[in-house]
Structure formats: structure tokens, C-alpha cells
Amino acid sequence: MARSTKDISLALNIIEGPDHSDHYAVNMPPTNAESLDNSISNLKLAWYTDGPFQPISESVKSVVENAINMFKDMRCNIVEANLGFLTSLDPMGTSGKIASIEGGRDLGPLFAGKEDLLGVSMQSRLSLPKPSHEEYLQALLNRQKIRQGFMEFFKDVDILICPTSPVSAPKHNELEKDLLLDVDGVLTPGRTALMSTLVYDLTGAPAISIPFGKDINGMPIGIQIVGRHFEESTVLNVAYKLEQISNIRNITYCGKD
């Protein structure tokens, strides 16, 4: 969404805030854009390289570990994350079932009769069987349990550091050709590329991705920084610190639920 954390902070100040036509909107104070330079040495950071999100390429793991070493140099309190509660909740399947029902309802009329114009991966998704009503309700329940699990997790942790993707950035249209993702020789469905970020879409937690390294082919590898609900300022503060020691620029952001 922007080339720097500062630009993300400025954009966020423009787009955030209550929408009086949306009864879900929360009236929260604006994100503090002046906090980017604050010290983060008092923060407790948890991290993982794979955990319940396997497989993850070795090059991505290495870049995440490099970032953790940088945070150690900044005197942050570093712990390994335990996300075992996700094992039985199937974030990928949960998201897929919700998207199938709600996406089909909301977007179906827009592409009815034009399916041949959709990307190969989307055509493949549309060909899958629709979840039953019971499966959809179970997916909604799983999403709530995932949210509750992360609320408990963040009671004792300020920030979560993890991969943005299981692999480095693929070339344009690379996944469209065969719908498979190659993770160090392990072939998985192309949608696996979303597994490291998709779970935080389900929770609505603020998350930012900052490029921090490259693979042997020069393709960028992202570090994902996730925080508590409504603590965008802390997420941006940590991202800004990491950005200062990264020689790559290109930031993406996912904000409040």
C-alpha cells in the first residue's frame, strides 16, 4: 500500500475512524503517527518460523530469524510463540468455507455468466463443492475460537513476528499456471501462499508486512508484524524500527477489523 511505514501511518490517519453508516465501526482515538521513533526495548515479542503453518521455506525461516536477532540487539524481550490452539481449528479450511458462502452470495451476481473471464485459480475455487449449512456454522464458530485464542495469546505478548508467506515473492502469474506452490520441493496448493496472513484476516488483528531480505534469485522476503486489536501504533512503531535496518522498500498493511 505504500513505500514506507511513515506513509502507511499517514494513510491510516486518513482512512481510520468511525463510519456512522456502519454499526460495527468502533469509535477509537486515531493512531499516533508520532510514536514511530519511540523505543521498543520494553516490548515483549513472540515469534515463529513455521509452527502450525508448515511448510515454510528455509530462506524465509532464515530471514525471520535474522529479524529476531535484530530485535534482540534492540533489547526487546524475545520468546518463541506457542500457537498450538490453532491445530484443531483449521484456519485455511475455516476461511475457505466462510468465503465460499459469503463470497458467493455477495460476488456471485457480479460474475454470473462471465466465469471464463476469471483467473484460473478463481475458476478452480468456484468448481469446488459448496459447504453445507452445518459446515458454514462450524466455520463461524472456529473463527470465533481463533479470535479468542489470539486474545489470550496477546495478554502476555505485545507483538508477534512471523513470515508473511511460506516462500519468497513469486514471479507474476507464476501460481496461475499450475495452481501449485513449491516450498523447497514440497508441492502444495497455491492457496497455501496465504496461510501465514489469512489467520490474521480472520482475527481482524492489525498486521503489517515489511520486506527484510531476498532469496538467491533476488526475490523479496517479507516479515509480518502482528499486534493486539486497536494497537496499530505499536505495530507501526516496531515496523519502523525494522525498516530502518532494511535496504528494501515496499510496505503492505492490513488494519482494524
N, C-alpha and C positions, 0 to 999 in steps of 0.2 A: 504493500500500500504506500510505502514511502522509502526514501533513500537513507533516512536516519531516524534514530529514536526521538530526537527533538522534533522532527517533522510529524512523527506519529503523535507525539504529545500535543502539538498544536492542532492537528486534525481532530483529535479526540475531544479537545475543549470545544470544538465547533459542533460536533455531531452528538455528543452525550447530553444527558439531561432528560427530565420527564417529558413525555409526549401525552398531552391531555386527551388525545383521542385513543390512547392505549391504556386500558385499565391495569395491564401488567407492569407498566412503567413505574420505577421506583424513584422517588424524589431524593436523590443523593447529592451531596456537595460536589462541585466539579473537581476533576483530577488536578492535583497540584503539579503544574508543569515546572515549578521552580525547585522541585525536590530531586532533580536528576543528579545533581552534584553531591547529594548527601552521602555520607559514609555508609557502607553496608556491612561493616565489621561486626555489628551487633545482631545480624540476621542469622537464622538457622536455616541452612539449605540442605534439602534432601535430594538424592539423585539416583538414577538408574540408567543402565545402558540397554537392557533388554527386559528383565523381569517377566511380566505376563505378556509382553509384546513381541515375542520371538517369531521369526528370525530377524536379527539386526546385523547388518554387515560389519565386518571388523574395522573398516575405515571409519564408519560412523561412530562405533564404540570408542575408537581412539580419539576422535575429535571431542567427544563428550568428556572423556577422561582428561584431556588437555584443558578444557574449560574448567573442570573441577579443580585442577591444580592451580589455575589462575585465581579462583575464588579462595583457595587455601592461602595463597600469597596475600590476599586482601584481608586475611584473618577472620573469614566467616567461619561459623560453626557448621561443619560438614558431617552429614550422616547418610548412610545408604537407605534408600526408600524401601519400605515393605508394602507392596500393593497386592498382597495375596487375596484380599477380599474380591478382587476382580475376576479371579479364576473361574468362579461358578456363575458369573453374570454375563459373560459373552458380549462385550461391548460392540464388536463388529456385527454380530447377529442381531443384537438389540437395535442398533442404529438402522440396519438394513430393513428390519420388519417395520419400524416406525416410518421410515422414508417411503417404503413401498405403499403403505396405506395412505399416509397423509400427502405424500408427493403425488401419488396417482390421483387423489381427489382434487388437489389444488392445481396441478400442472397438466393432468391428462387432457382436459379440453383444449389446451393450447397447442398440443402437437398431434391431436387426433387426425388421422389421415395423412400425416406428414412424418411418420415414423422413419421413413427411408432417409430423411434429412438429418437424423440424429447421428451422433458418433457411434462407432462400433460398440464401445463399452456400454453406452446407454441402451442401445438396442438389445444387447445381451441381458442387461438388467431387467428390461421390460418383458423379456421372454420367460423369466423365472416365475414359478407358481406364486400366487398371492398368499400371504399369511392368512390363517383363519382368524376369526374374531377373537378366539381364546388366545392364540399366539400373539396377536396385537396387544391385548390387555396385559399379557405376561411381559411383553417388551416394555410397556409403560411402567410396570412395577419394577422391572430390572433397572430402568433408567433412574427411578427414584432411589433405589438401593445404591446405585453407583454414586449419585449425588450425596447421599447420606454418608457413604464410605469416605468420600473425599472431605466432607465437612469434619469428620472425626480425624482424618489424617492431618488436616491443616490446623487442628487445635494445638499441635505441638511443633509445627513446621511453618516457616514463613514463606518459603519459595521451593518449588520443585524444578529441578534441572533434568532435562531428558532429550532424547533425539527428536527432531522434527519429522524425520522419515527414516524407514529402515535402510534406505540406500541414499547415495548422493543424488543430486538432481539429474533426472533422466533427460535425454535429448528430446526435442519437440516431437510429439506424436509417437514416441518410442513404444509406449504401452498400448496405444491404439492398434498396433499391427498384430499383436498376438495375445493381448489381454493377460499376459503373464509378467510377473516381476521376478527378476533374477537377483537373489540375495546370496552372493558368494556361492553360486552354483545351485542353490535351492530355489526351485521354481514355485512361486505362489501366485494366487490370483492377483490381478492388477490392483484390486481394491485394497490389498494389503498395504499399499503405499500410504493409505490414510490412517492406519491403525494407531500411529503414535499421536495424532492430533484429534482424531474422531472422538475419543473418550472424553476429551475436554470440551468438545462441542456439546456432548450430552450433559455435562455438568453445568455449562454456562460460565465456567471459571475464566478469568482473564488470562490470556496467553499471548506471548509474542515469540516470533522466530527470528533469530539473527544469524546470518552466515558467519561461520567461525573457522572454517577450514575447507580444503579441497581434496579430492581423491587423486589418484595417479594420472587421471586423464584431464585434470584441471577443472572438474565439475564441482560446484559448491556443496558444502555440507552444513546443515543448519543445526543450531542449538535452540531448543524450546525452553522457555521460561514461563512457568505457570504459578499463579498466586491465588490467594483467597478471593472470594466474591467481593467486589467493590474495592479491591485494593490495587487498582491499576497503577497508582503512583509508585508502589513498591516494585511491581513488575517492571515498570519503565526505568526505575532507578537502577535495578540490577542489570537490565539490558544495556543501559547506557554505559555502565562500568565495563561490561564485556566488550561493547562496541569500541571503546577507546583503545583496546589492545588487539582488535581485529583489523586486518587490512582489506576486508571485503565489505561492500556496502549494498544492501538491498533488504529492507525490513518488511515483514508481513505481520498483521495483527488480527487477533480475534478478541473481542471485548465483552462487555457485560451481557448477561443473558437477557 
